[in-house]
Amino acid sequence: MTTPMKIKIFRKLIPRYEKTDLSYCALLHLAAAMITLNEVMIIYG
């Protein structure tokens, strides 16, 4: 599964409900960090 497909799991990011670009960017970074952490936990278990 590619990263854009994984980001679709975070439903709040798709319709972009955030009022500011900074808030949206922060949520996008948080989602990416959570995806990365999940991948690392799977690899190093």
PDB file of N, CA, C and O in Angstrom:
ATOM      1  N   MET A   1       0.851  -1.169   0.000  1.00  0.00           N
ATOM      2  CA  MET A   1       0.000   0.000   0.000  1.00  0.00           C
ATOM      3  C   MET A   1       0.903   1.240   0.000  1.00  0.00           C
ATOM      4  O   MET A   1       1.846   1.327   0.788  1.00  0.00           O
ATOM      5  N   THR A   2       0.613   2.187  -0.877  1.00  0.00           N
ATOM      6  CA  THR A   2       1.437   3.388  -0.975  1.00  0.00           C
ATOM      7  C   THR A   2       1.019   4.408   0.072  1.00  0.00           C
ATOM      8  O   THR A   2      -0.060   4.314   0.657  1.00  0.00           O
ATOM      9  N   THR A   3       1.884   5.377   0.297  1.00  0.00           N
ATOM     10  CA  THR A   3       1.612   6.386   1.319  1.00  0.00           C
ATOM     11  C   THR A   3       0.344   7.189   1.043  1.00  0.00           C
ATOM     12  O   THR A   3      -0.432   7.397   1.975  1.00  0.00           O
ATOM     13  N   PRO A   4       0.085   7.656  -0.189  1.00  0.00           N
ATOM     14  CA  PRO A   4      -1.180   8.372  -0.405  1.00  0.00           C
ATOM     15  C   PRO A   4      -2.411   7.518  -0.081  1.00  0.00           C
ATOM     16  O   PRO A   4      -3.422   8.037   0.391  1.00  0.00           O
ATOM     17  N   MET A   5      -2.322   6.221  -0.334  1.00  0.00           N
ATOM     18  CA  MET A   5      -3.439   5.345   0.014  1.00  0.00           C
ATOM     19  C   MET A   5      -3.573   5.235   1.527  1.00  0.00           C
ATOM     20  O   MET A   5      -4.683   5.160   2.053  1.00  0.00           O
ATOM     21  N   LYS A   6      -2.440   5.225   2.226  1.00  0.00           N
ATOM     22  CA  LYS A   6      -2.487   5.150   3.687  1.00  0.00           C
ATOM     23  C   LYS A   6      -3.037   6.444   4.286  1.00  0.00           C
ATOM     24  O   LYS A   6      -3.734   6.416   5.300  1.00  0.00           O
ATOM     25  N   ILE A   7      -2.724   7.570   3.660  1.00  0.00           N
ATOM     26  CA  ILE A   7      -3.224   8.849   4.167  1.00  0.00           C
ATOM     27  C   ILE A   7      -4.743   8.920   4.024  1.00  0.00           C
ATOM     28  O   ILE A   7      -5.401   9.598   4.813  1.00  0.00           O
ATOM     29  N   LYS A   8      -5.311   8.235   3.033  1.00  0.00           N
ATOM     30  CA  LYS A   8      -6.763   8.225   2.864  1.00  0.00           C
ATOM     31  C   LYS A   8      -7.472   7.606   4.064  1.00  0.00           C
ATOM     32  O   LYS A   8      -8.663   7.837   4.272  1.00  0.00           O
ATOM     33  N   ILE A   9      -6.741   6.819   4.854  1.00  0.00           N
ATOM     34  CA  ILE A   9      -7.322   6.237   6.062  1.00  0.00           C
ATOM     35  C   ILE A   9      -7.704   7.342   7.046  1.00  0.00           C
ATOM     36  O   ILE A   9      -8.685   7.221   7.780  1.00  0.00           O
ATOM     37  N   PHE A  10      -6.917   8.417   7.053  1.00  0.00           N
ATOM     38  CA  PHE A  10      -7.215   9.554   7.915  1.00  0.00           C
ATOM     39  C   PHE A  10      -8.255  10.414   7.209  1.00  0.00           C
ATOM     40  O   PHE A  10      -7.903  11.313   6.446  1.00  0.00           O
ATOM     41  N   ARG A  11      -9.519  10.145   7.456  1.00  0.00           N
ATOM     42  CA  ARG A  11     -10.614  10.749   6.697  1.00  0.00           C
ATOM     43  C   ARG A  11     -10.679  12.268   6.814  1.00  0.00           C
ATOM     44  O   ARG A  11     -11.176  12.937   5.909  1.00  0.00           O
ATOM     45  N   LYS A  12     -10.187  12.811   7.909  1.00  0.00           N
ATOM     46  CA  LYS A  12     -10.260  14.255   8.081  1.00  0.00           C
ATOM     47  C   LYS A  12      -9.360  14.978   7.092  1.00  0.00           C
ATOM     48  O   LYS A  12      -9.612  16.141   6.778  1.00  0.00           O
ATOM     49  N   LEU A  13      -8.319  14.323   6.594  1.00  0.00           N
ATOM     50  CA  LEU A  13      -7.387  14.970   5.685  1.00  0.00           C
ATOM     51  C   LEU A  13      -7.913  15.076   4.257  1.00  0.00           C
ATOM     52  O   LEU A  13      -7.483  15.953   3.508  1.00  0.00           O
ATOM     53  N   ILE A  14      -8.815  14.218   3.876  1.00  0.00           N
ATOM     54  CA  ILE A  14      -9.270  14.209   2.485  1.00  0.00           C
ATOM     55  C   ILE A  14     -10.157  15.419   2.155  1.00  0.00           C
ATOM     56  O   ILE A  14      -9.860  16.115   1.184  1.00  0.00           O
ATOM     57  N   PRO A  15     -11.229  15.706   2.907  1.00  0.00           N
ATOM     58  CA  PRO A  15     -12.061  16.854   2.530  1.00  0.00           C
ATOM     59  C   PRO A  15     -11.478  18.207   2.950  1.00  0.00           C
ATOM     60  O   PRO A  15     -11.975  19.249   2.524  1.00  0.00           O
ATOM     61  N   ARG A  16     -10.454  18.202   3.760  1.00  0.00           N
ATOM     62  CA  ARG A  16      -9.762  19.404   4.208  1.00  0.00           C
ATOM     63  C   ARG A  16     -10.702  20.355   4.937  1.00  0.00           C
ATOM     64  O   ARG A  16     -11.099  21.390   4.402  1.00  0.00           O
ATOM     65  N   TYR A  17     -11.050  19.990   6.159  1.00  0.00           N
ATOM     66  CA  TYR A  17     -11.927  20.797   6.996  1.00  0.00           C
ATOM     67  C   TYR A  17     -11.180  21.904   7.738  1.00  0.00           C
ATOM     68  O   TYR A  17     -11.812  22.807   8.288  1.00  0.00           O
ATOM     69  N   GLU A  18      -9.874  21.852   7.763  1.00  0.00           N
ATOM     70  CA  GLU A  18      -9.100  22.833   8.519  1.00  0.00           C
ATOM     71  C   GLU A  18      -9.203  24.212   7.873  1.00  0.00           C
ATOM     72  O   GLU A  18      -9.263  24.339   6.650  1.00  0.00           O
ATOM     73  N   LYS A  19      -9.223  25.232   8.712  1.00  0.00           N
ATOM     74  CA  LYS A  19      -9.386  26.596   8.211  1.00  0.00           C
ATOM     75  C   LYS A  19      -8.093  27.178   7.666  1.00  0.00           C
ATOM     76  O   LYS A  19      -8.119  27.956   6.712  1.00  0.00           O
ATOM     77  N   THR A  20      -6.971  26.816   8.252  1.00  0.00           N
ATOM     78  CA  THR A  20      -5.708  27.412   7.809  1.00  0.00           C
ATOM     79  C   THR A  20      -4.815  26.357   7.170  1.00  0.00           C
ATOM     80  O   THR A  20      -4.931  25.163   7.446  1.00  0.00           O
ATOM     81  N   ASP A  21      -3.930  26.828   6.318  1.00  0.00           N
ATOM     82  CA  ASP A  21      -2.978  25.923   5.686  1.00  0.00           C
ATOM     83  C   ASP A  21      -2.040  25.308   6.715  1.00  0.00           C
ATOM     84  O   ASP A  21      -1.635  24.153   6.586  1.00  0.00           O
ATOM     85  N   LEU A  22      -1.700  26.086   7.735  1.00  0.00           N
ATOM     86  CA  LEU A  22      -0.793  25.590   8.773  1.00  0.00           C
ATOM     87  C   LEU A  22      -1.412  24.417   9.533  1.00  0.00           C
ATOM     88  O   LEU A  22      -0.726  23.438   9.826  1.00  0.00           O
ATOM     89  N   SER A  23      -2.690  24.509   9.852  1.00  0.00           N
ATOM     90  CA  SER A  23      -3.374  23.417  10.549  1.00  0.00           C
ATOM     91  C   SER A  23      -3.429  22.158   9.689  1.00  0.00           C
ATOM     92  O   SER A  23      -3.216  21.049  10.177  1.00  0.00           O
ATOM     93  N   TYR A  24      -3.718  22.347   8.402  1.00  0.00           N
ATOM     94  CA  TYR A  24      -3.775  21.210   7.487  1.00  0.00           C
ATOM     95  C   TYR A  24      -2.403  20.562   7.347  1.00  0.00           C
ATOM     96  O   TYR A  24      -2.285  19.336   7.336  1.00  0.00           O
ATOM     97  N   CYS A  25      -1.365  21.393   7.239  1.00  0.00           N
ATOM     98  CA  CYS A  25      -0.004  20.880   7.112  1.00  0.00           C
ATOM     99  C   CYS A  25       0.399  20.112   8.373  1.00  0.00           C
ATOM    100  O   CYS A  25       1.061  19.078   8.289  1.00  0.00           O
ATOM    101  N   ALA A  26      -0.001  20.619   9.536  1.00  0.00           N
ATOM    102  CA  ALA A  26       0.312  19.943  10.794  1.00  0.00           C
ATOM    103  C   ALA A  26      -0.374  18.578  10.855  1.00  0.00           C
ATOM    104  O   ALA A  26       0.239  17.598  11.278  1.00  0.00           O
ATOM    105  N   LEU A  27      -1.626  18.505  10.440  1.00  0.00           N
ATOM    106  CA  LEU A  27      -2.332  17.223  10.425  1.00  0.00           C
ATOM    107  C   LEU A  27      -1.714  16.252   9.431  1.00  0.00           C
ATOM    108  O   LEU A  27      -1.645  15.050   9.691  1.00  0.00           O
ATOM    109  N   LEU A  28      -1.269  16.768   8.301  1.00  0.00           N
ATOM    110  CA  LEU A  28      -0.629  15.927   7.306  1.00  0.00           C
ATOM    111  C   LEU A  28       0.681  15.349   7.848  1.00  0.00           C
ATOM    112  O   LEU A  28       0.978  14.172   7.642  1.00  0.00           O
ATOM    113  N   HIS A  29       1.455  16.178   8.537  1.00  0.00           N
ATOM    114  CA  HIS A  29       2.697  15.706   9.146  1.00  0.00           C
ATOM    115  C   HIS A  29       2.421  14.684  10.255  1.00  0.00           C
ATOM    116  O   HIS A  29       3.151  13.701  10.391  1.00  0.00           O
ATOM    117  N   LEU A  30       1.382  14.914  11.036  1.00  0.00           N
ATOM    118  CA  LEU A  30       1.018  13.971  12.092  1.00  0.00           C
ATOM    119  C   LEU A  30       0.620  12.623  11.495  1.00  0.00           C
ATOM    120  O   LEU A  30       1.023  11.576  12.003  1.00  0.00           O
ATOM    121  N   ALA A  31      -0.162  12.644  10.429  1.00  0.00           N
ATOM    122  CA  ALA A  31      -0.564  11.398   9.764  1.00  0.00           C
ATOM    123  C   ALA A  31       0.659  10.665   9.219  1.00  0.00           C
ATOM    124  O   ALA A  31       0.766   9.446   9.351  1.00  0.00           O
ATOM    125  N   ALA A  32       1.587  11.412   8.603  1.00  0.00           N
ATOM    126  CA  ALA A  32       2.797  10.787   8.069  1.00  0.00           C
ATOM    127  C   ALA A  32       3.641  10.182   9.184  1.00  0.00           C
ATOM    128  O   ALA A  32       4.210   9.103   9.018  1.00  0.00           O
ATOM    129  N   ALA A  33       3.723  10.868  10.312  1.00  0.00           N
ATOM    130  CA  ALA A  33       4.483  10.344  11.443  1.00  0.00           C
ATOM    131  C   ALA A  33       3.841   9.072  11.998  1.00  0.00           C
ATOM    132  O   ALA A  33       4.543   8.125  12.354  1.00  0.00           O
ATOM    133  N   MET A  34       2.520   9.050  12.069  1.00  0.00           N
ATOM    134  CA  MET A  34       1.826   7.868  12.571  1.00  0.00           C
ATOM    135  C   MET A  34       2.002   6.688  11.624  1.00  0.00           C
ATOM    136  O   MET A  34       2.172   5.556  12.076  1.00  0.00           O
ATOM    137  N   ILE A  35       1.964   6.939  10.314  1.00  0.00           N
ATOM    138  CA  ILE A  35       2.176   5.877   9.332  1.00  0.00           C
ATOM    139  C   ILE A  35       3.591   5.338   9.449  1.00  0.00           C
ATOM    140  O   ILE A  35       3.801   4.125   9.434  1.00  0.00           O
ATOM    141  N   THR A  36       4.568   6.240   9.566  1.00  0.00           N
ATOM    142  CA  THR A  36       5.965   5.826   9.696  1.00  0.00           C
ATOM    143  C   THR A  36       6.186   5.018  10.964  1.00  0.00           C
ATOM    144  O   THR A  36       6.850   3.982  10.935  1.00  0.00           O
ATOM    145  N   LEU A  37       5.637   5.486  12.071  1.00  0.00           N
ATOM    146  CA  LEU A  37       5.780   4.762  13.332  1.00  0.00           C
ATOM    147  C   LEU A  37       5.171   3.374  13.235  1.00  0.00           C
ATOM    148  O   LEU A  37       5.741   2.404  13.736  1.00  0.00           O
ATOM    149  N   ASN A  38       4.022   3.277  12.595  1.00  0.00           N
ATOM    150  CA  ASN A  38       3.375   1.979  12.426  1.00  0.00           C
ATOM    151  C   ASN A  38       4.247   1.052  11.582  1.00  0.00           C
ATOM    152  O   ASN A  38       4.362  -0.133  11.894  1.00  0.00           O
ATOM    153  N   GLU A  39       4.859   1.566  10.526  1.00  0.00           N
ATOM    154  CA  GLU A  39       5.743   0.752   9.688  1.00  0.00           C
ATOM    155  C   GLU A  39       6.958   0.279  10.471  1.00  0.00           C
ATOM    156  O   GLU A  39       7.370  -0.874  10.347  1.00  0.00           O
ATOM    157  N   VAL A  40       7.535   1.169  11.280  1.00  0.00           N
ATOM    158  CA  VAL A  40       8.726   0.799  12.060  1.00  0.00           C
ATOM    159  C   VAL A  40       8.360  -0.268  13.090  1.00  0.00           C
ATOM    160  O   VAL A  40       9.141  -1.191  13.321  1.00  0.00           O
ATOM    161  N   MET A  41       7.203  -0.157  13.703  1.00  0.00           N
ATOM    162  CA  MET A  41       6.780  -1.158  14.695  1.00  0.00           C
ATOM    163  C   MET A  41       6.575  -2.513  14.046  1.00  0.00           C
ATOM    164  O   MET A  41       6.841  -3.544  14.663  1.00  0.00           O
ATOM    165  N   ILE A  42       6.100  -2.524  12.796  1.00  0.00           N
ATOM    166  CA  ILE A  42       5.904  -3.781  12.094  1.00  0.00           C
ATOM    167  C   ILE A  42       7.249  -4.423  11.762  1.00  0.00           C
ATOM    168  O   ILE A  42       7.419  -5.635  11.894  1.00  0.00           O
ATOM    169  N   ILE A  43       8.204  -3.595  11.330  1.00  0.00           N
ATOM    170  CA  ILE A  43       9.513  -4.111  10.929  1.00  0.00           C
ATOM    171  C   ILE A  43      10.297  -4.614  12.141  1.00  0.00           C
ATOM    172  O   ILE A  43      10.838  -5.719  12.123  1.00  0.00           O
ATOM    173  N   TYR A  44      10.355  -3.787  13.203  1.00  0.00           N
ATOM    174  CA  TYR A  44      11.189  -4.126  14.351  1.00  0.00           C
ATOM    175  C   TYR A  44      10.419  -4.799  15.469  1.00  0.00           C
ATOM    176  O   TYR A  44      11.010  -5.243  16.454  1.00  0.00           O
ATOM    177  N   GLY A  45       9.111  -4.879  15.325  1.00  0.00           N
ATOM    178  CA  GLY A  45       8.216  -5.568  16.199  1.00  0.00           C
ATOM    179  C   GLY A  45       8.486  -5.566  17.614  1.00  0.00           C
ATOM    180  O   GLY A  45       7.730  -6.153  18.388  1.00  0.00           O
TER     181      GLY A  45
END
